[in-house]
Amino acid sequence: MESEVRDRRQAAGLSQAALGAALGVSRQTINAIETGRYDPSLILAVRLARFFGSTIEEVFHIEDND
């Protein structure tokens, strides 16, 4: 699943560690989401979307084969 997490985080001027701390997850989790190695839980996806003032669909691009 592709996401805009990296672009939105960088636009907000946040480090991976700062975003992780704001969401209650590790920097490694944010890195894994940004690189596509980890698909977040629904709860974390909602938290990320709300953090950026967006919907899940705006932050995460879900393809049929995902």
Biopython code that builds the backbone (N, CA, C, O; Angstrom):
import numpy as np
from Bio.PDB.StructureBuilder import StructureBuilder

atoms = [
    (1, "MET", "N", (0.854, -1.166, 0.000)),
    (1, "MET", "CA", (0.000, 0.000, 0.000)),
    (1, "MET", "C", (0.903, 1.233, 0.000)),
    (1, "MET", "O", (1.784, 1.372, 0.848)),
    (2, "GLU", "N", (0.672, 2.105, -0.945)),
    (2, "GLU", "CA", (1.433, 3.348, -0.998)),
    (2, "GLU", "C", (0.795, 4.370, -0.069)),
    (2, "GLU", "O", (-0.409, 4.351, 0.187)),
    (3, "SER", "N", (1.650, 5.266, 0.427)),
    (3, "SER", "CA", (1.114, 6.311, 1.298)),
    (3, "SER", "C", (1.818, 7.629, 1.029)),
    (3, "SER", "O", (2.871, 7.685, 0.394)),
    (4, "GLU", "N", (1.208, 8.673, 1.528)),
    (4, "GLU", "CA", (1.787, 10.012, 1.450)),
    (4, "GLU", "C", (2.346, 10.434, 2.808)),
    (4, "GLU", "O", (2.563, 11.622, 3.051)),
    (5, "VAL", "N", (2.576, 9.472, 3.682)),
    (5, "VAL", "CA", (3.030, 9.795, 5.035)),
    (5, "VAL", "C", (4.344, 10.566, 4.991)),
    (5, "VAL", "O", (4.471, 11.596, 5.652)),
    (6, "ARG", "N", (5.319, 10.089, 4.227)),
    (6, "ARG", "CA", (6.620, 10.771, 4.171)),
    (6, "ARG", "C", (6.459, 12.208, 3.681)),
    (6, "ARG", "O", (6.985, 13.136, 4.294)),
    (7, "ASP", "N", (5.738, 12.391, 2.583)),
    (7, "ASP", "CA", (5.564, 13.739, 2.026)),
    (7, "ASP", "C", (4.871, 14.667, 3.018)),
    (7, "ASP", "O", (5.283, 15.814, 3.193)),
    (8, "ARG", "N", (3.833, 14.177, 3.659)),
    (8, "ARG", "CA", (3.090, 15.003, 4.616)),
    (8, "ARG", "C", (3.926, 15.292, 5.862)),
    (8, "ARG", "O", (3.880, 16.396, 6.404)),
    (9, "ARG", "N", (4.687, 14.300, 6.311)),
    (9, "ARG", "CA", (5.551, 14.500, 7.486)),
    (9, "ARG", "C", (6.618, 15.548, 7.183)),
    (9, "ARG", "O", (6.853, 16.458, 7.978)),
    (10, "GLN", "N", (7.259, 15.410, 6.028)),
    (10, "GLN", "CA", (8.301, 16.369, 5.661)),
    (10, "GLN", "C", (7.725, 17.769, 5.461)),
    (10, "GLN", "O", (8.351, 18.755, 5.852)),
    (11, "ALA", "N", (6.553, 17.865, 4.864)),
    (11, "ALA", "CA", (5.908, 19.171, 4.673)),
    (11, "ALA", "C", (5.593, 19.829, 6.010)),
    (11, "ALA", "O", (5.596, 21.054, 6.128)),
    (12, "ALA", "N", (5.321, 18.997, 7.020)),
    (12, "ALA", "CA", (5.032, 19.518, 8.362)),
    (12, "ALA", "C", (6.311, 19.812, 9.144)),
    (12, "ALA", "O", (6.253, 20.330, 10.260)),
    (13, "GLY", "N", (7.471, 19.482, 8.559)),
    (13, "GLY", "CA", (8.745, 19.749, 9.220)),
    (13, "GLY", "C", (9.025, 18.828, 10.396)),
    (13, "GLY", "O", (9.713, 19.213, 11.341)),
    (14, "LEU", "N", (8.494, 17.614, 10.341)),
    (14, "LEU", "CA", (8.655, 16.670, 11.448)),
    (14, "LEU", "C", (9.646, 15.570, 11.101)),
    (14, "LEU", "O", (9.747, 15.149, 9.948)),
    (15, "SER", "N", (10.366, 15.117, 12.099)),
    (15, "SER", "CA", (11.202, 13.933, 11.937)),
    (15, "SER", "C", (10.321, 12.700, 12.109)),
    (15, "SER", "O", (9.194, 12.791, 12.595)),
    (16, "GLN", "N", (10.845, 11.555, 11.707)),
    (16, "GLN", "CA", (10.109, 10.310, 11.934)),
    (16, "GLN", "C", (9.893, 10.099, 13.427)),
    (16, "GLN", "O", (8.826, 9.650, 13.847)),
    (17, "ALA", "N", (10.903, 10.421, 14.224)),
    (17, "ALA", "CA", (10.793, 10.247, 15.678)),
    (17, "ALA", "C", (9.709, 11.149, 16.260)),
    (17, "ALA", "O", (8.947, 10.720, 17.127)),
    (18, "ALA", "N", (9.635, 12.389, 15.794)),
    (18, "ALA", "CA", (8.628, 13.324, 16.313)),
    (18, "ALA", "C", (7.218, 12.870, 15.941)),
    (18, "ALA", "O", (6.308, 12.934, 16.767)),
    (19, "LEU", "N", (7.036, 12.416, 14.712)),
    (19, "LEU", "CA", (5.715, 11.927, 14.303)),
    (19, "LEU", "C", (5.351, 10.680, 15.095)),
    (19, "LEU", "O", (4.221, 10.539, 15.562)),
    (20, "GLY", "N", (6.306, 9.786, 15.243)),
    (20, "GLY", "CA", (6.053, 8.581, 16.027)),
    (20, "GLY", "C", (5.654, 8.908, 17.454)),
    (20, "GLY", "O", (4.716, 8.321, 17.994)),
    (21, "ALA", "N", (6.364, 9.846, 18.066)),
    (21, "ALA", "CA", (6.052, 10.238, 19.445)),
    (21, "ALA", "C", (4.648, 10.831, 19.542)),
    (21, "ALA", "O", (3.922, 10.563, 20.499)),
    (22, "ALA", "N", (4.271, 11.629, 18.560)),
    (22, "ALA", "CA", (2.937, 12.242, 18.569)),
    (22, "ALA", "C", (1.833, 11.194, 18.440)),
    (22, "ALA", "O", (0.713, 11.400, 18.908)),
    (23, "LEU", "N", (2.157, 10.072, 17.802)),
    (23, "LEU", "CA", (1.155, 9.029, 17.560)),
    (23, "LEU", "C", (1.285, 7.840, 18.500)),
    (23, "LEU", "O", (0.457, 6.930, 18.479)),
    (24, "GLY", "N", (2.328, 7.852, 19.327)),
    (24, "GLY", "CA", (2.519, 6.755, 20.269)),
    (24, "GLY", "C", (3.120, 5.507, 19.662)),
    (24, "GLY", "O", (2.888, 4.402, 20.153)),
    (25, "VAL", "N", (3.902, 5.674, 18.582)),
    (25, "VAL", "CA", (4.595, 4.547, 17.955)),
    (25, "VAL", "C", (6.069, 4.902, 17.795)),
    (25, "VAL", "O", (6.462, 6.049, 18.006)),
    (26, "SER", "N", (6.873, 3.929, 17.426)),
    (26, "SER", "CA", (8.308, 4.160, 17.288)),
    (26, "SER", "C", (8.659, 4.811, 15.954)),
    (26, "SER", "O", (7.870, 4.808, 15.009)),
    (27, "ARG", "N", (9.863, 5.368, 15.908)),
    (27, "ARG", "CA", (10.398, 5.909, 14.657)),
    (27, "ARG", "C", (10.481, 4.799, 13.615)),
    (27, "ARG", "O", (10.238, 5.030, 12.431)),
    (28, "GLN", "N", (10.824, 3.597, 14.061)),
    (28, "GLN", "CA", (10.947, 2.467, 13.147)),
    (28, "GLN", "C", (9.603, 2.127, 12.496)),
    (28, "GLN", "O", (9.555, 1.743, 11.327)),
    (29, "THR", "N", (8.525, 2.268, 13.250)),
    (29, "THR", "CA", (7.195, 2.016, 12.686)),
    (29, "THR", "C", (6.880, 3.035, 11.601)),
    (29, "THR", "O", (6.371, 2.678, 10.539)),
    (30, "ILE", "N", (7.179, 4.295, 11.863)),
    (30, "ILE", "CA", (6.945, 5.340, 10.855)),
    (30, "ILE", "C", (7.786, 5.061, 9.620)),
    (30, "ILE", "O", (7.295, 5.179, 8.498)),
    (31, "ASN", "N", (9.043, 4.692, 9.811)),
    (31, "ASN", "CA", (9.921, 4.370, 8.687)),
    (31, "ASN", "C", (9.362, 3.208, 7.877)),
    (31, "ASN", "O", (9.356, 3.257, 6.647)),
    (32, "ALA", "N", (8.896, 2.170, 8.550)),
    (32, "ALA", "CA", (8.356, 0.998, 7.852)),
    (32, "ALA", "C", (7.098, 1.347, 7.057)),
    (32, "ALA", "O", (6.894, 0.816, 5.966)),
    (33, "ILE", "N", (6.259, 2.225, 7.585)),
    (33, "ILE", "CA", (5.064, 2.666, 6.858)),
    (33, "ILE", "C", (5.482, 3.466, 5.629)),
    (33, "ILE", "O", (4.951, 3.262, 4.537)),
    (34, "GLU", "N", (6.434, 4.375, 5.811)),
    (34, "GLU", "CA", (6.877, 5.227, 4.704)),
    (34, "GLU", "C", (7.523, 4.433, 3.578)),
    (34, "GLU", "O", (7.386, 4.796, 2.410)),
    (35, "THR", "N", (8.219, 3.363, 3.910)),
    (35, "THR", "CA", (8.904, 2.568, 2.887)),
    (35, "THR", "C", (8.044, 1.428, 2.350)),
    (35, "THR", "O", (8.483, 0.674, 1.482)),
    (36, "GLY", "N", (6.821, 1.300, 2.863)),
    (36, "GLY", "CA", (5.914, 0.283, 2.369)),
    (36, "GLY", "C", (6.159, -1.115, 2.900)),
    (36, "GLY", "O", (5.585, -2.077, 2.392)),
    (37, "ARG", "N", (7.004, -1.245, 3.917)),
    (37, "ARG", "CA", (7.271, -2.564, 4.496)),
    (37, "ARG", "C", (6.227, -2.964, 5.525)),
    (37, "ARG", "O", (6.172, -4.123, 5.933)),
    (38, "TYR", "N", (5.399, -2.019, 5.947)),
    (38, "TYR", "CA", (4.408, -2.282, 6.990)),
    (38, "TYR", "C", (3.133, -1.526, 6.672)),
    (38, "TYR", "O", (3.155, -0.316, 6.448)),
    (39, "ASP", "N", (2.028, -2.242, 6.654)),
    (39, "ASP", "CA", (0.714, -1.609, 6.506)),
    (39, "ASP", "C", (0.170, -1.368, 7.909)),
    (39, "ASP", "O", (0.029, -2.312, 8.687)),
    (40, "PRO", "N", (-0.135, -0.122, 8.241)),
    (40, "PRO", "CA", (-0.597, 0.172, 9.601)),
    (40, "PRO", "C", (-1.963, -0.443, 9.887)),
    (40, "PRO", "O", (-2.747, -0.714, 8.979)),
    (41, "SER", "N", (-2.221, -0.652, 11.163)),
    (41, "SER", "CA", (-3.553, -1.090, 11.578)),
    (41, "SER", "C", (-4.550, 0.010, 11.218)),
    (41, "SER", "O", (-4.168, 1.151, 10.959)),
    (42, "LEU", "N", (-5.808, -0.345, 11.208)),
    (42, "LEU", "CA", (-6.845, 0.647, 10.914)),
    (42, "LEU", "C", (-6.792, 1.792, 11.915)),
    (42, "LEU", "O", (-6.942, 2.954, 11.540)),
    (43, "ILE", "N", (-6.581, 1.473, 13.173)),
    (43, "ILE", "CA", (-6.517, 2.509, 14.211)),
    (43, "ILE", "C", (-5.363, 3.466, 13.952)),
    (43, "ILE", "O", (-5.533, 4.681, 14.051)),
    (44, "LEU", "N", (-4.185, 2.931, 13.619)),
    (44, "LEU", "CA", (-3.035, 3.790, 13.353)),
    (44, "LEU", "C", (-3.245, 4.596, 12.073)),
    (44, "LEU", "O", (-2.863, 5.764, 12.012)),
    (45, "ALA", "N", (-3.840, 3.994, 11.064)),
    (45, "ALA", "CA", (-4.118, 4.722, 9.823)),
    (45, "ALA", "C", (-5.061, 5.896, 10.086)),
    (45, "ALA", "O", (-4.877, 6.982, 9.535)),
    (46, "VAL", "N", (-6.064, 5.676, 10.925)),
    (46, "VAL", "CA", (-6.987, 6.759, 11.290)),
    (46, "VAL", "C", (-6.237, 7.846, 12.047)),
    (46, "VAL", "O", (-6.435, 9.032, 11.780)),
    (47, "ARG", "N", (-5.380, 7.460, 12.987)),
    (47, "ARG", "CA", (-4.605, 8.451, 13.746)),
    (47, "ARG", "C", (-3.717, 9.280, 12.824)),
    (47, "ARG", "O", (-3.634, 10.501, 12.960)),
    (48, "LEU", "N", (-3.054, 8.607, 11.883)),
    (48, "LEU", "CA", (-2.199, 9.325, 10.934)),
    (48, "LEU", "C", (-3.017, 10.306, 10.104)),
    (48, "LEU", "O", (-2.632, 11.466, 9.951)),
    (49, "ALA", "N", (-4.131, 9.850, 9.574)),
    (49, "ALA", "CA", (-4.971, 10.720, 8.750)),
    (49, "ALA", "C", (-5.461, 11.922, 9.549)),
    (49, "ALA", "O", (-5.400, 13.055, 9.071)),
    (50, "ARG", "N", (-5.944, 11.679, 10.756)),
    (50, "ARG", "CA", (-6.429, 12.787, 11.595)),
    (50, "ARG", "C", (-5.306, 13.746, 11.948)),
    (50, "ARG", "O", (-5.509, 14.960, 11.976)),
    (51, "PHE", "N", (-4.125, 13.208, 12.217)),
    (51, "PHE", "CA", (-2.984, 14.056, 12.557)),
    (51, "PHE", "C", (-2.722, 15.061, 11.433)),
    (51, "PHE", "O", (-2.425, 16.228, 11.687)),
    (52, "PHE", "N", (-2.836, 14.591, 10.196)),
    (52, "PHE", "CA", (-2.574, 15.450, 9.043)),
    (52, "PHE", "C", (-3.825, 16.176, 8.549)),
    (52, "PHE", "O", (-3.780, 16.854, 7.523)),
    (53, "GLY", "N", (-4.937, 16.040, 9.268)),
    (53, "GLY", "CA", (-6.170, 16.717, 8.878)),
    (53, "GLY", "C", (-6.734, 16.204, 7.571)),
    (53, "GLY", "O", (-7.296, 16.964, 6.782)),
    (54, "SER", "N", (-6.580, 14.909, 7.346)),
    (54, "SER", "CA", (-6.992, 14.297, 6.086)),
    (54, "SER", "C", (-7.822, 13.049, 6.347)),
    (54, "SER", "O", (-8.021, 12.638, 7.490)),
    (55, "THR", "N", (-8.297, 12.461, 5.264)),
    (55, "THR", "CA", (-8.975, 11.172, 5.359)),
    (55, "THR", "C", (-7.960, 10.062, 5.104)),
    (55, "THR", "O", (-6.873, 10.306, 4.581)),
    (56, "ILE", "N", (-8.327, 8.852, 5.478)),
    (56, "ILE", "CA", (-7.450, 7.707, 5.209)),
    (56, "ILE", "C", (-7.193, 7.591, 3.709)),
    (56, "ILE", "O", (-6.067, 7.324, 3.289)),
    (57, "GLU", "N", (-8.228, 7.790, 2.909)),
    (57, "GLU", "CA", (-8.086, 7.663, 1.454)),
    (57, "GLU", "C", (-7.120, 8.688, 0.872)),
    (57, "GLU", "O", (-6.482, 8.426, -0.148)),
    (58, "GLU", "N", (-7.006, 9.853, 1.507)),
    (58, "GLU", "CA", (-6.071, 10.872, 1.022)),
    (58, "GLU", "C", (-4.633, 10.540, 1.388)),
    (58, "GLU", "O", (-3.709, 10.917, 0.667)),
    (59, "VAL", "N", (-4.432, 9.846, 2.489)),
    (59, "VAL", "CA", (-3.082, 9.532, 2.963)),
    (59, "VAL", "C", (-2.584, 8.196, 2.417)),
    (59, "VAL", "O", (-1.403, 8.051, 2.102)),
    (60, "PHE", "N", (-3.484, 7.224, 2.304)),
    (60, "PHE", "CA", (-3.107, 5.883, 1.853)),
    (60, "PHE", "C", (-3.802, 5.558, 0.543)),
    (60, "PHE", "O", (-5.005, 5.771, 0.394)),
    (61, "HIS", "N", (-3.031, 5.039, -0.406)),
    (61, "HIS", "CA", (-3.559, 4.670, -1.718)),
    (61, "HIS", "C", (-3.650, 3.153, -1.775)),
    (61, "HIS", "O", (-2.646, 2.459, -1.931)),
    (62, "ILE", "N", (-4.861, 2.659, -1.648)),
    (62, "ILE", "CA", (-5.087, 1.224, -1.598)),
    (62, "ILE", "C", (-5.424, 0.727, -2.998)),
    (62, "ILE", "O", (-6.363, 1.202, -3.637)),
    (63, "GLU", "N", (-4.636, -0.241, -3.459)),
    (63, "GLU", "CA", (-4.877, -0.834, -4.770)),
    (63, "GLU", "C", (-5.644, -2.138, -4.599)),
    (63, "GLU", "O", (-5.618, -2.740, -3.526)),
    (64, "ASP", "N", (-6.312, -2.567, -5.630)),
    (64, "ASP", "CA", (-7.116, -3.788, -5.564)),
    (64, "ASP", "C", (-6.301, -5.009, -5.165)),
    (64, "ASP", "O", (-6.825, -5.905, -4.502)),
    (65, "ASN", "N", (-5.035, -5.064, -5.552)),
    (65, "ASN", "CA", (-4.216, -6.234, -5.239)),
    (65, "ASN", "C", (-3.539, -6.133, -3.880)),
    (65, "ASN", "O", (-2.780, -7.027, -3.507)),
    (66, "ASP", "N", (-3.797, -5.062, -3.132)),
    (66, "ASP", "CA", (-3.243, -4.941, -1.775)),
    (66, "ASP", "C", (-4.118, -5.752, -0.879)),
    (66, "ASP", "O", (-3.872, -5.822, 0.325)),
]
sb = StructureBuilder()
sb.init_structure("model")
sb.init_model(0)
sb.init_chain("A")
sb.init_seg("    ")
for serial, (resi, resn, name, xyz) in enumerate(atoms, 1):
    if name == "N":
        sb.init_residue(resn, " ", resi, " ")
    sb.init_atom(name, np.array(xyz, "f"), 0.0, 1.0, " ", f" {name:<3s}", serial, name[0])
structure = sb.get_structure()
